[in-house]
């Protein structure tokens, strides 16, 4: 079975070599770069076994992108602290939504209206949340989301496609991306928020699709990795209105 590898970073801004990847299952680190080929140099190496290939990488690559701990320590924050992030950030709040359903959505009256096939009435829904979003966007702050959709979409994903109208009305920018395209782009399979490109709130869900906890990540190399995923998602995703129109045309 092929390894599940994650790209951590590169020491080159041109050709991507040398680079570091990490095995998501074993934690092993894979480094690639130019081979050390001079026989006099190789003769100085100790414990170079048959089949092993020495490579040369800049020290900065290991400092910047190699794991700093054997096991990353979790920084779990409370929901009150998580809520404060949405008013304390300065410029941008960005989310990737990857799940096929969110249990909390299915408890709402709006989801029941959607399930019955009728129009969804958003009037007065989450008035406090909507007011806060409007206040923050009025300050010039940006809220953006990319939502990944299966083919065919799940009921929960179709609900969020309708829900996008409410989010857009309070100032959020909502885009969508097919899961196959997300996989080709190497996007993560976890939900997270990035605030000001400096900290990440990783959303951990239980087996019943309930939000279990929020993990705060501030390690620069990890934040960079999520920021790279954001850039890839924004490159491939399209506005939800266009996505919905294409979905309707496809169904017809």
C-alpha positions as CSV (number, residue, x, y, z in Angstrom):
1,X,0.0,0.0,0.0
2,X,1.3,3.4,-0.9
3,X,2.3,5.8,1.9
4,X,0.1,8.8,2.8
5,X,2.6,11.5,2.3
6,X,2.2,15.2,3.2
7,X,4.4,17.9,1.6
8,X,5.9,20.0,4.4
9,X,8.0,22.4,2.4
10,X,10.9,23.1,0.2
11,X,14.2,25.0,0.5
12,X,13.8,26.2,-3.1
13,X,11.4,28.7,-4.5
14,X,12.2,27.6,-8.1
15,X,12.3,23.9,-8.7
16,X,11.0,22.4,-5.4
17,X,14.2,20.6,-4.6
18,X,15.3,19.8,-2.0
19,X,12.1,19.1,-0.1
20,X,10.7,17.4,3.0
21,X,7.6,15.2,3.1
22,X,6.1,13.4,6.2
23,X,4.4,10.0,6.4
24,X,1.1,10.7,8.0
25,X,0.8,7.2,9.4
26,X,4.3,6.4,10.7
27,X,5.6,9.9,11.3
28,X,8.7,9.1,9.2
29,X,10.3,12.0,7.3
30,X,11.3,11.7,3.6
31,X,13.9,14.2,2.4
32,X,14.9,14.5,-1.3
33,X,17.6,16.6,-2.9
34,X,20.7,16.4,-5.0
35,X,22.8,13.2,-4.4
36,X,26.2,13.3,-2.9
37,X,28.3,11.7,-5.7
38,X,32.0,12.6,-5.1
39,X,33.8,9.4,-4.1
40,X,36.1,11.2,-1.7
41,X,33.0,12.7,0.0
42,X,31.2,9.4,0.2
43,X,34.3,7.7,1.6
44,X,34.0,9.9,4.7
45,X,30.5,8.8,5.5
46,X,29.9,6.3,8.3
47,X,27.3,3.6,8.3
48,X,26.3,4.1,4.7
49,X,24.7,0.8,3.9
50,X,24.1,-0.9,0.6
51,X,21.0,0.6,-1.1
52,X,21.3,3.9,0.8
53,X,21.8,7.2,-1.1
54,X,23.4,10.2,0.5
55,X,21.8,13.5,-0.4
56,X,22.7,17.1,0.3
57,X,20.2,19.5,1.8
58,X,20.6,23.0,3.3
59,X,20.4,23.3,7.0
60,X,17.6,25.8,6.7
61,X,15.4,23.2,5.1
62,X,15.6,21.0,8.2
63,X,15.2,23.9,10.6
64,X,12.2,25.3,8.7
65,X,10.2,22.2,7.7
66,X,11.3,19.2,9.7
67,X,9.1,18.2,12.7
68,X,10.3,19.8,15.9
69,X,8.7,17.2,18.3
70,X,8.3,13.4,18.1
71,X,4.6,14.0,18.8
72,X,3.0,17.4,18.4
73,X,1.4,18.6,21.7
74,X,-2.2,19.5,21.4
75,X,-3.4,23.0,22.5
76,X,-7.1,22.5,23.0
77,X,-9.0,25.7,23.5
78,X,-12.5,26.3,24.9
79,X,-15.4,27.3,22.7
80,X,-15.5,30.8,24.3
81,X,-11.9,31.4,23.3
82,X,-12.6,30.0,19.8
83,X,-15.5,32.4,19.4
84,X,-13.3,35.4,20.4
85,X,-11.0,34.6,17.5
86,X,-13.7,35.8,15.1
87,X,-13.6,39.4,16.6
88,X,-9.9,39.6,17.6
89,X,-8.3,38.8,14.2
90,X,-7.2,41.8,12.1
91,X,-7.5,41.0,8.4
92,X,-8.7,37.6,7.2
93,X,-10.5,34.5,8.6
94,X,-10.5,31.6,6.2
95,X,-12.1,28.1,6.5
96,X,-11.8,24.8,4.7
97,X,-15.0,22.6,5.1
98,X,-14.3,19.0,4.1
99,X,-17.0,16.9,5.8
100,X,-20.0,15.1,4.2
101,X,-22.3,16.2,7.0
102,X,-22.4,18.3,10.2
103,X,-24.6,17.0,12.9
104,X,-25.3,20.5,14.3
105,X,-26.9,21.5,11.0
106,X,-29.5,18.7,11.1
107,X,-30.8,20.0,14.4
108,X,-32.0,23.3,13.0
109,X,-35.5,24.4,11.7
110,X,-33.8,25.5,8.5
111,X,-32.5,22.0,7.8
112,X,-36.0,20.6,8.4
113,X,-37.4,23.1,5.9
114,X,-34.7,22.1,3.4
115,X,-35.4,18.4,3.9
116,X,-39.1,18.9,3.2
117,X,-38.1,20.4,-0.2
118,X,-39.6,23.9,0.5
119,X,-37.9,27.3,0.6
120,X,-35.7,27.9,3.6
121,X,-36.6,31.0,5.6
122,X,-33.4,32.6,6.9
123,X,-35.1,35.6,8.4
124,X,-34.1,36.1,12.1
125,X,-31.8,33.0,12.0
126,X,-28.8,33.3,14.2
127,X,-29.4,37.0,14.4
128,X,-26.4,37.6,16.8
129,X,-24.0,35.6,14.6
130,X,-25.2,37.6,11.5
131,X,-24.8,40.9,13.3
132,X,-21.3,40.1,14.4
133,X,-20.3,39.1,10.9
134,X,-21.7,42.3,9.5
135,X,-19.9,44.4,12.1
136,X,-16.6,42.7,11.4
137,X,-16.8,43.0,7.6
138,X,-17.8,46.6,8.1
139,X,-14.4,47.1,9.7
140,X,-12.8,45.8,6.5
141,X,-12.1,42.2,7.6
142,X,-12.6,39.3,5.3
143,X,-14.4,36.0,5.9
144,X,-13.9,33.3,3.3
145,X,-14.8,29.6,3.0
146,X,-14.1,26.8,0.6
147,X,-16.5,23.9,0.9
148,X,-15.7,20.5,-0.6
149,X,-18.5,18.7,-2.3
150,X,-18.8,15.0,-3.2
151,X,-20.1,13.7,-6.6
152,X,-23.0,13.2,-6.1
153,X,-23.4,15.7,-3.2
154,X,-24.6,14.5,0.1
155,X,-27.8,16.0,1.7
156,X,-25.6,18.0,4.1
157,X,-23.5,19.5,1.3
158,X,-26.6,20.5,-0.7
159,X,-28.0,22.2,2.4
160,X,-24.7,24.2,2.8
161,X,-25.0,25.2,-0.9
162,X,-28.4,26.7,0.0
163,X,-27.0,28.1,3.3
164,X,-24.3,30.0,1.3
165,X,-26.9,32.6,0.4
166,X,-27.2,33.6,4.1
167,X,-23.4,33.6,4.7
168,X,-22.9,35.8,1.6
169,X,-25.6,38.2,2.8
170,X,-23.6,39.0,5.9
171,X,-20.3,39.5,4.1
172,X,-18.7,36.0,3.7
173,X,-17.2,34.8,0.4
174,X,-18.2,31.2,-0.2
175,X,-16.6,29.0,-2.8
176,X,-17.0,25.3,-3.7
177,X,-14.7,22.6,-4.9
178,X,-15.3,19.0,-6.1
179,X,-13.7,16.5,-3.8
180,X,-11.9,14.8,-6.7
181,X,-10.3,18.2,-7.5
182,X,-9.4,18.7,-3.8
183,X,-7.7,15.3,-3.7
184,X,-5.7,16.1,-6.9
185,X,-4.6,19.4,-5.3
186,X,-3.5,17.5,-2.2
187,X,-5.8,19.4,0.2
188,X,-6.1,18.1,3.7
189,X,-9.2,16.1,4.8
190,X,-9.7,18.1,8.0
191,X,-11.7,21.2,8.8
192,X,-9.8,24.3,9.9
193,X,-9.9,28.1,10.2
194,X,-6.8,30.3,9.5
195,X,-6.7,33.7,11.1
196,X,-4.4,36.4,9.7
197,X,-2.1,33.6,8.2
198,X,-0.6,33.3,11.7
199,X,-2.7,30.8,13.6
200,X,-4.9,27.8,12.8
201,X,-7.9,26.5,14.6
202,X,-8.2,22.8,13.8
203,X,-11.8,21.5,14.2
204,X,-11.9,18.0,15.5
205,X,-15.1,16.0,15.0
206,X,-16.3,12.8,16.6
207,X,-17.6,9.7,14.8
208,X,-21.1,11.2,14.9
209,X,-20.0,14.3,13.1
210,X,-20.3,16.5,16.2
211,X,-17.6,19.1,16.9
212,X,-15.5,17.5,19.6
213,X,-12.9,20.2,20.3
214,X,-10.9,23.0,18.7
215,X,-7.1,22.7,18.6
216,X,-5.0,25.9,18.3
217,X,-1.9,25.6,16.1
218,X,0.7,28.4,16.1
219,X,3.9,26.5,15.1
220,X,5.1,28.5,12.0
221,X,5.8,25.5,9.8
222,X,2.4,24.0,10.5
223,X,0.6,27.3,9.9
224,X,2.5,27.7,6.6
225,X,1.4,24.2,5.6
226,X,-2.3,25.1,6.1
227,X,-1.7,28.4,4.4
228,X,-0.4,26.6,1.3
229,X,-3.5,24.4,1.4
230,X,-5.7,27.6,1.5
231,X,-3.9,29.0,-1.5
232,X,-4.4,25.8,-3.5
233,X,-8.1,25.6,-2.5
234,X,-8.7,29.2,-3.5
235,X,-7.0,28.6,-6.9
236,X,-9.2,25.7,-7.8
237,X,-12.5,26.6,-6.1
238,X,-15.3,28.6,-7.8
239,X,-18.0,30.9,-6.3
240,X,-21.0,29.0,-4.9
241,X,-23.4,30.6,-7.4
242,X,-21.5,29.3,-10.3
243,X,-21.0,25.9,-8.7
244,X,-24.7,25.6,-8.0
245,X,-25.5,26.5,-11.6
246,X,-23.1,23.9,-12.9
247,X,-24.6,21.3,-10.5
248,X,-28.1,22.0,-11.8
249,X,-27.0,21.8,-15.4
250,X,-25.3,18.5,-14.7
251,X,-28.4,17.0,-13.1
252,X,-30.5,18.2,-16.1
